Structure formats: structure tokens, C-alpha cells
Amino acid sequence: MRSSRSIALSAALGASTFSLAAHACDLCSVYTAGMAHGETTGWYAGVSEQFTRYDELRDEGHRLHDDSGQYVDSSITQAFVGYGITDRLGLQLNLPYIHRAFKRPEEGGIERGTESGMGDAALIAQWTPFRHDDEDRTFVWRLLGGVKFGTGDTDRLREELDEIDEPALVGKHSSDEGDGISGIHGHDLALGSGSTDLLIGTSAFARSGRWFGAADLQYAKRSTGDFDYRFGDDLHWTLGVGRYLVLAHDHSIALKLNLAGETKQLDTLRGERLDDTRSHDVFLGPEIDLTFGPRVALEFRAEAPIDSDNSSIQTTAGYRVRAALVTHF
């Protein structure tokens, strides 16, 4: 049987170091699994699911009435596999599958459709420069760096080439009514960017007794992809505080409250900024984490926006839910 110190550290890392990046542009979503534990070597694998409902039409952050009922239901399923090279350094490969169902007003009527396929793969390295644990306290600090590859389908970005020639239809409406103007565009439906992007980040976890806190920060530095389109850089962060309801030798249950923020800069097309692509959102919601021995961990998380701001007219998130399963071999 493991010591209580080892049990606490294993449960803490298994419950706290899941990090699911989700943005106003959820193309950038990258799941990083702390189930590598930072304490063991070897293989781990898992799957994560994020569902986001985009159904709030906003103009410069102000909610608009929308008779058309436009929406995007975005589901991102990520299969991932990782390897702990040492007890402090590991690599992880993410392979996402994206499904989006949408409804939006178009000239002459309402368009409904779906987009499905592989998204942009990512290769990530995680390094733990500092870790301390004893019977009562734990502190872990990690650094993350990686590359996202342009493997997803970018065909929907062709729409942006048409819209750039029709600026009067985008970003010039300021009344309190949507009047059938679409907040859903090609960049919202594309499955990939066609670009090779840099991912960097850091995370920290601290525990005292059964109480714990966690913080995550990730930044995506974008490059120009297909159709001379460049998605804006992304910054997102999460702050969470929680308590272990159960902390036993063979399992743990932790409940956490998360405050998460994400900011996306303006996209560009042919070097020109697109005014309907900047956004800033803050989410709040609960999370429950479960571990089963040292090898299996589960996460369930729900969030709703408490503050939203955006440039021009966009359809923003109404809520999102997440789940993940990770196993260590």
C-alpha cells in the first residue's frame, strides 16, 4: 500500500492537471493531460470531449434579438497519447475530430448544415521544473510548449474571400435587432487553419490538506495559413479552487469551482484585419474530478459565460461542457 503522501500527490495531480483549452475560436482547443502525473514514466492515453453551444448574437458585446435562431453546436473529440520520458518531462500527441451543426440566415432564407472531420493535430512537451510534496502540502509547477499543425480541412475559409468584397453586410450594424444578419462565418465553421502555430503555457497546483488551488495559462501564436488567412493569437487562463471530498488509498473525489477567461485577437485576410473576429469571454462553472488508483482519472466540467465582449457582430457561446478520461499504462 502506498504512503499517504504518495496517495495525496497522485490524487492531486490526477485531479488538477487536466487542462482543456477552449477559446472563442475553439479551433485552438488543445487538451493537455496531467495524468502523466509528473511523477512516473511510461505511456498514457485518453479521450476528451468538449461541446459548446454558440447561440448568443452580440454586437460589440451587446446581446441582440435574433428572430432567425442562429447557432453553432460545436463538438470537439480529442484522442491523445503521451509518454513520460522522465519523471519531469513528457510528450503528448493530440488528434482531434470536430463536428459542427449550424443554422444561420443567408440571403433568401435560412441555411442549415454540418461540418465534420479531423481538426488540427498538436504535439506538446510538458516539463515540471519544480515539485514539492509532503503529508500536508503539495506544490507543482509545469511548463508547456508545442506545435499545432495545419491538418484540418480549411475549405470553409473560402467564404471569407467572398465576404471581404461585401463589407456592408458585416460589422456595420448597430441597432438592438439582429434583422437576419449572420454572426456565423467561414472562420467559425472551418475545421482547420492551414497554419503551423506555436503553443506555450504554464500551470501550477497547490494543496494544503484537502483544500487545493490550480491555475493554467496558455497562449497560441498564430501564423498565416490557407487562403492567406491568419487567425488571431489566443490567450486563455483558468483559476480554480476546490476540496477533496474523498481522499482514499484507491480513489479520490474532488469538487472544484473554475473561473476561466479567453481572449482572441483580430484575424487577418490578405493582410487586412477582419473586424468581426476579436472576442473576450469569462466563464464560471463547477468541475468534478475522480481518480481510481494511480492509473485512471475522470473529469467532468460545465461553464457558462459571465462576461462577453466582441468586435462587430458575432455569435458567442451560451454554455459549454467537457469530459475526459485518461489512463496510465
C-alpha positions as CSV (number, residue, x, y, z in Angstrom):
1,M,0.0,0.0,0.0
2,R,1.3,3.5,-0.9
3,S,2.1,6.0,1.8
4,S,-0.5,8.8,2.5
5,R,1.9,11.3,1.0
6,S,2.1,9.4,-2.3
7,I,-1.7,8.9,-2.3
8,A,-2.3,12.6,-1.8
9,L,0.2,13.6,-4.6
10,S,-1.2,11.1,-7.0
11,A,-4.8,12.2,-6.4
12,A,-3.8,15.8,-6.6
13,L,-2.1,15.6,-9.9
14,G,-4.7,13.3,-11.4
15,A,-7.5,15.7,-10.4
16,S,-5.9,19.0,-11.0
17,T,-3.7,18.9,-14.1
18,F,-6.3,18.3,-16.7
19,S,-6.3,21.4,-18.8
20,L,-8.7,21.7,-21.6
21,A,-8.1,24.8,-23.7
22,A,-11.2,26.2,-25.3
23,H,-11.4,29.5,-26.9
24,A,-13.8,31.9,-28.7
25,C,-12.1,30.2,-31.6
26,D,-12.3,26.6,-30.5
27,L,-10.1,25.6,-33.4
28,C,-7.3,26.2,-30.9
29,S,-8.6,23.7,-28.3
30,V,-5.7,21.6,-27.0
31,Y,-6.2,19.1,-24.2
32,T,-3.1,18.6,-22.1
33,A,-3.3,15.6,-19.8
34,G,-1.6,15.8,-16.4
35,M,-2.2,12.1,-16.0
36,A,1.4,11.8,-16.9
37,H,1.4,12.7,-13.2
38,G,4.8,14.4,-13.5
39,E,5.9,11.6,-11.1
40,T,6.0,8.5,-13.3
41,T,7.4,7.5,-16.7
42,G,5.7,5.4,-19.4
43,W,2.7,5.6,-21.6
44,Y,-0.7,7.2,-21.1
45,A,-3.7,7.7,-23.4
46,G,-7.2,9.0,-23.3
47,V,-10.1,10.9,-24.9
48,S,-11.6,14.3,-24.2
49,E,-14.9,15.8,-25.4
50,Q,-15.9,19.4,-25.4
51,F,-19.4,20.6,-26.5
52,T,-20.0,24.3,-26.9
53,R,-23.3,25.9,-27.8
54,Y,-22.9,29.2,-29.7
55,D,-26.3,30.8,-29.8
56,E,-26.0,34.4,-28.4
57,L,-25.8,37.0,-31.2
58,R,-23.8,40.0,-30.0
59,D,-22.8,43.4,-31.4
60,E,-19.8,44.9,-29.7
61,G,-20.6,42.8,-26.6
62,H,-24.3,43.8,-26.5
63,R,-26.9,41.0,-26.9
64,L,-29.1,41.3,-30.0
65,H,-32.6,39.9,-30.5
66,D,-32.3,37.2,-33.2
67,D,-35.5,36.0,-34.9
68,S,-33.5,33.6,-37.1
69,G,-32.4,31.5,-34.1
70,Q,-28.9,31.0,-35.5
71,Y,-26.5,28.8,-33.7
72,V,-23.4,26.6,-33.9
73,D,-23.2,23.3,-31.9
74,S,-19.5,22.5,-31.8
75,S,-18.3,19.1,-30.6
76,I,-14.5,18.5,-30.4
77,T,-13.4,15.0,-29.5
78,Q,-9.7,14.6,-28.9
79,A,-7.8,11.3,-28.8
80,F,-4.4,11.7,-27.3
81,V,-1.4,9.6,-26.4
82,G,1.6,10.6,-24.3
83,Y,4.9,9.3,-23.0
84,G,6.7,10.3,-19.8
85,I,10.4,10.3,-20.8
86,T,11.5,11.1,-17.2
87,D,9.5,11.8,-14.1
88,R,9.6,15.5,-15.1
89,L,9.5,15.5,-18.9
90,G,6.8,14.1,-21.2
91,L,5.5,14.4,-24.8
92,Q,1.9,14.2,-25.9
93,L,0.2,13.9,-29.4
94,N,-3.4,15.2,-29.8
95,L,-5.7,14.1,-32.7
96,P,-9.0,16.0,-32.7
97,Y,-12.2,15.1,-34.5
98,I,-14.7,18.0,-35.0
99,H,-18.4,18.0,-35.7
100,R,-20.3,21.3,-36.1
101,A,-24.0,21.6,-36.8
102,F,-25.2,25.1,-37.6
103,K,-28.2,27.3,-38.6
104,R,-27.8,30.8,-39.9
105,P,-29.6,33.4,-42.0
106,E,-28.5,33.7,-45.6
107,E,-29.8,35.9,-48.4
108,G,-33.1,34.5,-49.4
109,G,-33.6,32.2,-46.4
110,I,-32.2,30.1,-43.6
111,E,-29.2,27.7,-44.1
112,R,-28.7,24.6,-42.1
113,G,-25.7,22.3,-42.4
114,T,-22.9,20.3,-40.7
115,E,-19.1,20.2,-41.0
116,S,-17.2,17.2,-39.7
117,G,-13.7,15.9,-40.0
118,M,-10.2,15.8,-38.5
119,G,-9.0,19.0,-36.9
120,D,-5.5,20.4,-36.4
121,A,-3.2,17.9,-34.7
122,A,-0.8,19.1,-32.0
123,L,2.5,17.8,-30.5
124,I,3.1,19.1,-26.9
125,A,6.0,18.8,-24.5
126,Q,5.4,19.2,-20.7
127,W,8.2,19.9,-18.2
128,T,8.0,20.1,-14.4
129,P,10.8,22.3,-13.2
130,F,9.6,22.3,-9.5
131,R,7.6,19.9,-7.4
132,H,7.3,19.6,-3.6
133,D,5.1,17.3,-1.6
134,D,4.7,16.1,2.0
135,E,2.0,14.8,4.2
136,D,0.1,18.0,4.3
137,R,1.2,20.1,1.3
138,T,1.8,19.8,-2.4
139,F,3.1,22.3,-5.0
140,V,3.6,21.5,-8.7
141,W,4.7,23.9,-11.4
142,R,4.7,22.9,-15.0
143,L,5.7,24.5,-18.3
144,L,4.2,23.6,-21.7
145,G,5.4,24.1,-25.3
146,G,4.3,22.6,-28.5
147,V,3.3,23.0,-32.2
148,K,-0.1,22.8,-33.8
149,F,-0.1,21.5,-37.3
150,G,-2.5,22.6,-40.1
151,T,-4.1,19.2,-40.7
152,G,-7.7,20.2,-40.5
153,D,-9.9,21.0,-43.6
154,T,-9.9,24.7,-44.4
155,D,-12.4,24.8,-47.2
156,R,-14.9,27.0,-45.2
157,L,-12.3,29.8,-45.2
158,R,-13.2,30.3,-48.9
159,E,-16.3,32.2,-47.6
160,E,-14.1,34.9,-46.2
161,L,-12.8,35.7,-49.7
162,D,-16.4,36.5,-50.7
163,E,-17.2,38.4,-47.6
164,I,-14.2,40.7,-47.9
165,D,-15.8,42.0,-51.1
166,E,-19.1,42.7,-49.3
167,P,-18.1,44.8,-46.3
168,A,-21.5,46.4,-46.0
169,L,-23.0,43.1,-44.8
170,V,-20.5,42.6,-42.0
171,G,-19.7,44.7,-39.0
172,K,-21.8,47.8,-39.8
173,H,-25.0,47.1,-37.9
174,S,-25.5,48.7,-34.5
175,S,-29.2,48.6,-33.7
176,D,-30.8,46.3,-31.0
177,E,-32.2,43.9,-33.6
178,G,-30.3,41.2,-35.5
179,D,-32.6,41.7,-38.5
180,G,-31.4,38.4,-40.0
181,I,-27.7,39.4,-40.1
182,S,-25.5,36.3,-39.7
183,G,-23.0,36.1,-36.9
184,I,-21.6,32.8,-38.2
185,H,-18.9,32.9,-40.9
186,G,-16.4,30.7,-42.7
187,H,-13.8,31.1,-39.9
188,D,-16.4,29.8,-37.4
189,L,-17.1,26.6,-39.4
190,A,-13.6,25.8,-40.7
191,L,-12.1,22.6,-39.2
192,G,-8.5,23.8,-39.5
193,S,-6.4,26.8,-40.1
194,G,-3.8,25.5,-42.6
195,S,-1.1,27.1,-40.4
196,T,1.6,25.9,-38.2
197,D,1.2,27.6,-34.8
198,L,3.3,27.8,-31.6
199,L,1.7,26.8,-28.3
200,I,3.2,27.9,-24.9
201,G,1.8,27.7,-21.4
202,T,2.3,27.1,-17.7
203,S,0.3,25.6,-14.9
204,A,0.6,25.4,-11.1
205,F,-1.2,23.4,-8.4
206,A,-1.1,23.9,-4.6
207,R,-2.7,21.7,-1.9
208,S,-3.0,22.2,1.8
209,G,-4.7,19.3,3.5
210,R,-7.9,18.6,1.5
211,W,-8.1,22.2,0.0
212,F,-6.4,23.0,-3.3
213,G,-6.0,25.6,-5.9
214,A,-5.0,25.4,-9.6
215,A,-4.0,27.9,-12.3
216,D,-3.4,27.4,-16.0
217,L,-2.2,29.8,-18.7
218,Q,-1.9,29.1,-22.4
219,Y,-1.0,31.2,-25.4
220,A,-1.3,30.4,-29.1
221,K,1.0,32.3,-31.5
222,R,-0.6,32.1,-35.0
223,S,0.9,32.1,-38.4
224,T,-0.7,32.6,-41.9
225,G,-2.4,29.6,-43.3
226,D,-4.5,28.6,-46.3
227,F,-6.2,31.3,-48.4
228,D,-3.8,33.9,-46.9
229,Y,-5.9,33.7,-43.7
230,R,-4.4,34.2,-40.3
231,F,-6.4,33.5,-37.1
232,G,-5.7,35.9,-34.3
233,D,-3.4,35.0,-31.4
234,D,-5.2,33.4,-28.4
235,L,-4.7,33.8,-24.7
236,H,-6.6,31.8,-22.1
237,W,-6.4,31.2,-18.4
238,T,-8.2,29.2,-15.7
239,L,-8.2,29.8,-11.9
240,G,-9.8,27.1,-9.7
241,V,-10.2,26.3,-6.1
242,G,-11.6,23.1,-4.7
243,R,-11.6,20.5,-2.0
244,Y,-11.2,16.7,-1.9
245,L,-14.5,15.2,-0.7
246,V,-12.8,11.7,-0.7
247,L,-9.1,11.0,-0.5
248,A,-8.6,7.3,0.0
249,H,-5.8,4.9,-0.9
250,D,-7.6,3.6,-4.0
251,H,-9.7,6.5,-5.2
252,S,-10.4,10.2,-4.8
253,I,-13.3,12.7,-5.5
254,A,-12.6,16.4,-5.8
255,L,-15.0,19.2,-6.4
256,K,-13.7,22.5,-7.9
257,L,-15.1,25.9,-9.0
258,N,-13.4,27.4,-12.1
259,L,-13.1,30.9,-13.3
260,A,-11.8,30.9,-16.9
261,G,-11.0,33.7,-19.4
262,E,-10.1,33.7,-23.0
263,T,-9.1,36.5,-25.4
264,K,-8.7,36.2,-29.2
265,Q,-7.2,39.0,-31.3
266,L,-8.5,40.0,-34.8
267,D,-8.0,37.7,-37.7
268,T,-6.4,38.9,-41.0
269,L,-7.1,38.1,-44.6
270,R,-4.5,39.1,-47.2
271,G,-3.0,41.3,-44.5
272,E,-6.3,43.2,-43.8
273,R,-7.9,42.9,-40.4
274,L,-11.4,41.4,-40.2
275,D,-13.4,43.4,-37.7
276,D,-15.8,40.6,-36.7
277,T,-13.2,38.3,-35.2
278,R,-12.0,39.7,-31.9
279,S,-13.5,38.4,-28.6
280,H,-13.1,38.2,-24.9
281,D,-15.1,35.9,-22.6
282,V,-15.1,35.0,-18.9
283,F,-16.7,31.7,-17.8
284,L,-17.7,30.3,-14.4
285,G,-18.6,26.8,-13.5
286,P,-18.1,23.6,-11.4
287,E,-15.9,20.7,-12.0
288,I,-15.7,17.2,-10.5
289,D,-12.6,15.1,-10.8
290,L,-12.3,11.4,-9.9
291,T,-9.3,9.1,-9.7
292,F,-9.3,5.3,-9.5
293,G,-6.0,4.1,-8.2
294,P,-2.8,5.5,-9.8
295,R,-3.9,4.7,-13.4
296,V,-7.3,6.1,-14.2
297,A,-8.8,9.6,-14.0
298,L,-12.1,11.2,-15.0
299,E,-13.1,14.9,-15.3
300,F,-16.5,16.5,-15.8
301,R,-16.8,20.3,-16.2
302,A,-19.6,22.8,-17.1
303,E,-19.3,26.5,-17.7
304,A,-21.4,29.5,-18.6
305,P,-20.2,33.0,-19.6
306,I,-20.5,35.7,-17.0
307,D,-18.9,38.4,-19.2
308,S,-18.6,38.6,-23.0
309,D,-17.2,41.3,-25.3
310,N,-16.6,41.1,-29.0
311,S,-15.9,43.2,-32.1
312,S,-18.7,43.8,-34.6
313,I,-21.4,41.1,-34.9
314,Q,-20.6,37.5,-33.7
315,T,-22.5,34.5,-32.4
316,T,-20.9,33.8,-29.0
317,A,-21.0,30.9,-26.5
318,G,-24.1,30.3,-24.4
319,Y,-22.6,27.4,-22.5
320,R,-20.0,24.6,-22.7
321,V,-19.5,21.2,-21.1
322,R,-16.4,19.0,-21.0
323,A,-15.4,15.5,-20.1
324,A,-12.2,13.5,-20.2
325,L,-10.9,10.0,-19.4
326,V,-7.2,9.3,-19.0
327,T,-5.4,6.1,-18.3
328,H,-1.8,5.4,-17.4
329,F,-0.2,2.1,-18.5
